[in-house]
Amino acid sequence: MICVEITKPGGPEVLKAAERPDPTPGDGEVLIAVEAAGINRPDILQRRGGYPPPPGASDIPGLEVAGTIKAVGAGAGEWRAGDRVCALVAGGGYASVCVAPAPQCLPVPASLDMVSAAAIPETFFTVWTNVFDRGRLKAGESALFHGGSSGIGTTAIQLAAARGARVFATAGSDEKCRACESLGAERGINYRTEDFAAAIKHLTDGRGVDVILDMVGGDYFAKNLASLAVDGRLVEIGFMGGNASAQLDLGQVLRRRLTVTGSTLRPRTVAEKGEIAAALRREVWPLIEQGRVKPVVFSTFPLANAAEAHRLMESSEHVGKIVLTV
């Protein structure tokens, strides 16, 4: 197979094309002939040496793929050779073939091509488990999504709006704020020119929002708490701002019955990820088929140009997802 390796920790230039033997699917796994693979922030962290793959996972980067099943291992359930699938993987996505656990595979929606399908798994799994499972966002409630123009943000905005929530989002330019609004956000807040906590207070008549999804980290923590309504839920999924620490005002938590939670996706078990996949198939796939939700693909690059794709992601000039094509 053709793949892209991380030759050493460093910048995008350490990504190099290579050839390796094709992997073989084990029990409960499928082998996918990859047509497209999504790029995500954890890939950048892994390339820099700060996010090693979990034990047993491939050292090749890439957490989501779409393609056609080439072979199946014993106990692969419903899947057969020739099925068109997209899949969440713990590594190995930047390659012409990739092994995926059968429970983490989903059928490619009929309305989507492979590039769009490859932009689904990492962000949709992440948004579902954090916004709707941990955050318990319901129709009629309100939510604030930081990084609204990211792959996570564009997914969260669409899903929350389609499921009947009132949505706000932060982004780093007026243009990106308008992109968030075009996807279903009531208001995009430019965090470079506005205080998002003050904006949320104004937009909600002082009430605050029910759920906040944050990937910035400690620098936002106090303002996030101030932006929550009574019984509000703050879900932390990263610290792109570089600060993993924050002071917690327990008085606020007690008085307003706040919940602070968070999660990571990659280290979770196949069974746990399979449960998320089943929820997506039940709750989200109909929305995709109806055209109410669609992954936002900003740009594509050939697999051999993975370094260029990483440079674009690190520039943060994109809206939505960046995808490699095989």
N, C-alpha and C positions, 0 to 999 in steps of 0.2 A: 504494500500500500504506500501511497504518497501521504506524508504528514508534515506538520510543522513542529519542530522541537524548540524548547528553550535551552540554548546551548550553555548559558550561565546566567546568573541573576544580572539584570541590567535594563537598559533602554530597549526600544523596539528593535534595534539592530541585532539583538541576540536571538531573534526568531529566525530560524533557518529551515528551509525545506529539506526533507530527508526521505529515505525509503526504509521501511521496516516490513517484517513478515506480517501477513494478515493475522489479526487475532482470531481466536476460536470461541464461539459462544459456549458458556458452561450451562449448568442446570439453571433453569429459570431466566435465561438470557436469550437475546436475539442479536444477530449480526446485521447491521444496516449498511447498505451501499449509500454513502452520504452524498446528497446533492447540494446541501447548504448547511452552514453552521453559524449560529449566532455568537457575537462577541459581547462580553459582559465585564463589568468592573473587576470582579474577582480574577479574571484572566490577567488583567493588568497587575494586580497585586501578586499573583503567582509568578508572573514574569520577573517582577522586581525581587522575588525571593521572600515575600512576606506572607504567602498564603499557600503552604504546601498541600498537595493532594492528600486526602485521607488514606489510611493504610489500605493497600490492595487496589487503589485506583491507578489509572494510567498517569504517567508523568506528562503526557501530551496535554496541552491546554484545550479548553473547550467544554462547555457545560450543557450545550443543547444542539441537537441536529435534526435534520429532516431528510428522508430518503425512502428507499425501498428495502424491505427485509430481504436479505440474501440467504440467510440460513437461520434455523432455530435450534436451541438446545432443548433437552428434555424438560418438561414442565413449563413450557413457555405459554401455556394457556391458549387463548383464542388466536394467537398470532401465527401466520403462515408465510412462507416465502412468497414474495410478490406483493405483500400488503404495503401500502403507503402509510408511513408513520412519522410523527415527530416525537422526540424523546428527550427527557432530562437525563443527563449522565454526570458522573462525578469527575470526569476527565476523559480525554481522548477524542474530543469533538473536531479538532483541527486535523482531519484526516479523511482519506477517501473511503475508508470503512471504519466502523465503530461498533463496539459491543455495548448494548444497553440492557438493563434489567427489564424483563417483560412488563412488570407492573408500572414502570415509569414511561411506558409508551402510550401514545394516543393516536387515533386515526387522523390523518390529515383532513381537515374539513373540506368538503367538496368545493366550497367557494374560494379556497386559497391555493396559491401556487406554493412550490417548495420553499422559496425564499421567505415568503410570509410565514409559512408554517415553522421554519427554523427560528423565527423571532418570537415564538410563543413560549416554549417550556420554562426557561429560567425566570422570566418576568411574571408569567401568569401563575406559576407555582408559588413564587414569592409573594405576590399580591394576594392571592387567595388565602394562603395560610396566615398571613399577617393582618390583612385588613378585615377579612370576613370570619376567620377562625379566632385568632387571638384578639383582634380589635372588635369583633362582634358587631360590625357596622350593619345597620338595618335600614330598610326603606323609611324615609321620613326623617332620618338623622342627617347630621352634617359632618364633613370630613375636610381636613387640610392635608395636602400631600406636598411635601418638600421635594425639590428636584422634579417638578412637574413635567419638564420637557425630556426627561430621561426615559429609557425603556421602561423602568419601573413606574415612573410618573404617568406616562401616556397610557399605560395599561390600567393603572389604578383609577385615573380620571374616568376612563370609558366604562370600566366595570361598575364603579360606584354610581355613576350617573345612570347607566342602563338599569341598575337595580333600585333606583328610586331615591338616591341620597342627594343632598345638596353638597356641591363640591367646590372647594377653593384650592389653589395651588400656588407655590412660589416658583420663580424661575429667574434667571440672571439677565434678562433683557426684555424690553417691551415686545419685541418680535416673538420671543419664546412665550411670553405671557399670552399673546394673542393666539398662538398655536394651542396652548392649554385650553383657552376658551372655546376654540373651534372643536375641541374634542369633548366638551361637556362641562368644563369648569365654569361656574358662575362668574368667577373673577380670578384672573391671574395677578399675582402680587410680585412686582419686581423687587427682589430683596436687596438689590444694590441701591435703590432710591427710596424704598419705603421700609418702615418698621412693620414687619408682618404681624406682630402681636397687636399693635395699634390698629392695623387694618382689619384684622379679624374681629377685634372688639367692636369696631364701627359697623362692620358688615353684618354682625349678628346681634346688633343692639345690646351689646354688653354681655350676651349669654355665653359666647364661646362655642367651640365645635365639640362634637361627641368623640371623634377619633382623629388622631394625628399620626401619620406615617412619616418617620424621620430617618434619613440616612446621613445627616450632617454630623450629629453627635453632640458633645458636651457644650459647645458654644451656643447651641440653640436650646439647651435643656430648660433653663429658667423661663424663657419666653414661650416655650411649648407648654409648660405647666400653666402659665398665665393665660394661654389661649384656649384652654380646655373648659368645657362646661361642667357643671356638677355631674358626677358619675362618668366623667370623660376618661378616655383610654389613650395613652401615649404608647406607640409601638416603635421601638428602636431597632433598626436593621443595619446600622453601619455608623462610621464616623469619618466620612469623607472630609470633614473640616479639620481632621488631624488630632482632635482632642477626644479621647475616650473616657475622660473623667468629668464629673460634674457634682456640684453641691445640691443636695436634695432638701427642699423645705418640707419637712414632714408635716408641718402645720397645714400647709395647703392640701396635702394628700388627705389628711384626716378631715378637715373642714368640708372639703368638696368631694370626698369619697372618690379620689382619683385612682386609676390603675396605671402602673408603669410596667411594661413588659417588653419583650424582644425575642429575637430568634435568629439563628443561622440555618441555612437550608442544606448546604453541601454535606455536613457530617451526619445528617439524619438517616435512619435506616431505610432500606428498600420498602419495608412494610409501611412506614410512615409516609414516604413519598408516594407509594401506591394509593394510599387513602386520599391524598391530595389530588392525584390524577383522576381517581374515580369521581371526586367532587367536581372537578373541572368538566369532566365529560357530562355529568348530570346537569350542572348549573350554568356552565359557561358556553359549552359547545353549541347549544341552541341559539345563544345570542350571536355567536360568530356566524352560524348558518343563516341567521336572519339579517345579517349585515349591520347589526347594532353595535358590534364591537369588532375591531380589526387591529392587528399589530401594525404599528407605524414603522416602516422601514425607510431610513434616511438615505442609506448608501450601501452598495455592495462592492466587494473586492474579490478577485480570484484568490484562491487559497494561498498561492505562492506570495501574494502581496499582503500577508497578515501583518507585517510590520507597519505598512502604510495605514492599514485599518486601525491599528493600535494608536498610531500618532493622531488620527482623527478623533478617536475616543478621548484621548488625553487632552486634546484641545478644547473639548466640551462645546464645539461649534455645532454639534448635531442635535436634531430633535427626533427622539425615538431610537430605533435600533440600527446597528451596523452588522451586516451579514457577509460571511465568506461564501463564495460559490465554488463548487468542485466540478 
